[in-house]
């Protein structure tokens, strides 16, 4: 199976589960199906790990920048 196809297929599966809801809980059966798929496709598991890791890093950086900007704005106002 083409790596690019598998890459998009995994994100298609994830998007189908969320359907635009950022914090939508997945059913146990849906999670089980996803984990079974990832067990069969170790490359997809690594891709998902990288995606989650980069997403978490980006969110942490954005939060840090927000705090710094808020602190800078507060210092200017005082």
Backbone torsions as a table, in degrees:
resi	resn	phi	psi	omega
1	UNK	NA	135.5	-179.9
2	UNK	-59.6	133.9	-178.7
3	UNK	-60.7	-41.2	-179.8
4	UNK	-64.2	-40.4	177.9
5	UNK	-61.9	-45.1	-179.8
6	UNK	-62.6	-39.6	179.1
7	UNK	-58.9	-50.5	-179.6
8	UNK	-69.3	-32.6	179.4
9	UNK	-64.5	-41.5	178.6
10	UNK	-61.9	-46.3	-180.0
11	UNK	-68.4	-29.6	173.3
12	UNK	-62.8	-45.2	178.2
13	UNK	-60.7	-44.6	-179.8
14	UNK	-64.2	-42.8	-179.3
15	UNK	-65.3	-37.7	177.9
16	UNK	-60.5	-37.5	-179.8
17	UNK	-70.2	-36.0	-177.0
18	UNK	-90.8	-38.2	-179.7
19	UNK	45.7	50.1	175.4
20	UNK	85.6	-4.1	179.4
21	UNK	-95.8	116.1	-172.7
22	UNK	-65.9	-42.9	-174.9
23	UNK	-111.8	29.4	-178.4
24	UNK	-68.6	125.6	178.5
25	UNK	-71.5	141.9	177.0
26	UNK	-92.2	148.1	175.0
27	UNK	-71.9	153.8	179.8
28	UNK	-56.0	-39.7	-178.8
29	UNK	-65.3	-39.6	178.9
30	UNK	-64.8	-40.8	178.3
31	UNK	-65.1	-41.9	179.3
32	UNK	-60.9	-43.4	178.8
33	UNK	-62.6	-43.4	179.4
34	UNK	-62.8	-44.6	179.4
35	UNK	-65.7	-38.1	176.8
36	UNK	-62.4	-41.7	177.8
37	UNK	-62.0	-45.1	-178.4
38	UNK	-66.2	-31.6	176.5
39	UNK	-64.7	-36.7	-179.0
40	UNK	-79.2	-20.4	-175.4
41	UNK	-125.2	79.4	-177.0
42	UNK	-60.3	-31.0	177.7
43	UNK	-64.8	-39.2	178.1
44	UNK	-66.5	-35.7	177.3
45	UNK	-62.1	-44.0	178.6
46	UNK	-65.0	-39.9	178.2
47	UNK	-62.9	-44.0	178.9
48	UNK	-64.3	-40.8	177.6
49	UNK	-59.8	-45.8	178.9
50	UNK	-62.0	-44.1	-179.4
51	UNK	-60.2	-47.8	-179.0
52	UNK	-64.9	-43.4	-179.9
53	UNK	-60.8	-46.7	179.9
54	UNK	-66.8	-36.6	178.3
55	UNK	-64.9	-45.2	178.6
56	UNK	-62.6	-43.6	178.9
57	UNK	-61.7	-42.6	179.7
58	UNK	-64.4	-41.4	178.5
59	UNK	-66.3	-40.9	178.1
60	UNK	-63.5	-41.9	178.1
61	UNK	-64.1	-43.4	179.1
62	UNK	-61.8	-41.2	178.8
63	UNK	-66.3	-39.8	178.1
64	UNK	-63.3	-44.9	178.1
65	UNK	-62.9	-39.7	179.0
66	UNK	-62.4	-45.9	179.7
67	UNK	-62.6	-41.7	-179.6
68	UNK	-64.5	-43.8	179.5
69	UNK	-65.0	-38.9	178.3
70	UNK	-65.6	-41.6	178.8
71	UNK	-65.6	-40.8	179.0
72	UNK	-65.0	-41.7	178.7
73	UNK	-64.9	-41.2	178.9
74	UNK	-64.2	-40.1	179.4
75	UNK	-65.0	-37.2	179.2
76	UNK	-68.1	-40.4	-177.8
77	UNK	-71.6	-27.1	-179.8
78	UNK	-83.0	NA	NA
